[in-house]
Amino acid sequence: MLRRALLTIIDAAEIGGGQLIVADPDNAGLVDWCAGNGFLRTGGPDLRMYLKVATVRSYLRPEPR
């Protein structure tokens, strides 16, 4: 499910721009799950996390060789 969501987001970013994917985990227990899937903490007091669109693109749609 996460993979499909990320693919949809990078498709949208290719059309309309955008450089970051932001996640707001509902609780502290989800922070580890998000981190395990590449999301990074913003460093703020909340649980907000982010992932660069370019990072997702490189993992899910590598450049042809």
C-alpha positions as a printed Julia matrix, in Angstrom:
65×3 Matrix{Float64}:
  0.0    0.0     0.0
  2.83   2.41    0.83
  4.59   1.64   -2.45
  1.43   2.43   -4.45
  0.95   5.69   -2.52
  4.56   6.74   -3.13
  4.29   5.94   -6.84
  1.17   8.1    -7.06
  2.96  10.93   -5.27
  6.0   10.84   -7.58
  3.68  10.78  -10.6
  1.98  13.92   -9.27
  5.36  15.55   -8.52
  6.44  14.97  -12.12
  3.36  16.83  -13.33
  3.0   19.57  -10.75
  6.34  19.74   -8.99
  7.15  19.11   -5.39
 10.27  17.97   -3.62
  9.13  16.52   -0.31
  6.64  13.96    0.93
  5.44  14.84    4.42
  3.99  12.34    6.88
  2.31  13.1    10.19
  2.28   9.83   12.16
 -0.81   9.62   14.4
  1.23   8.42   17.36
  4.82   7.93   18.5
  4.58   4.2    17.75
  4.32   4.91   14.03
  7.49   7.01   13.98
  9.7    3.89   13.97
  7.63   2.36   11.15
  7.94   5.53    9.06
 11.67   5.74    9.8
 12.04   2.12    8.71
 10.52   3.15    5.39
 12.97   6.01    4.83
 11.18   8.96    6.43
 13.29  11.38    8.48
 12.26  13.48   11.49
 12.02  17.21   10.87
 13.66  18.0    14.19
 10.63  19.92   15.44
  8.62  19.16   18.57
  5.88  17.33   16.65
  5.97  13.89   15.0
  6.17  15.28   11.45
  8.51  13.41    9.1
  9.61  13.83    5.49
 11.08  11.98    2.55
 12.55  13.52   -0.58
 10.68  12.79   -3.82
 14.05  12.29   -5.53
 14.94   9.57   -3.02
 11.68   7.73   -3.64
 12.12   8.1    -7.39
 15.64   6.64   -7.24
 14.45   3.58   -5.31
 11.18   2.92   -7.14
 12.05   4.15  -10.64
 15.78   3.86  -11.22
 17.21   5.52  -14.31
 17.63   3.1   -17.23
 21.23   2.08  -17.9
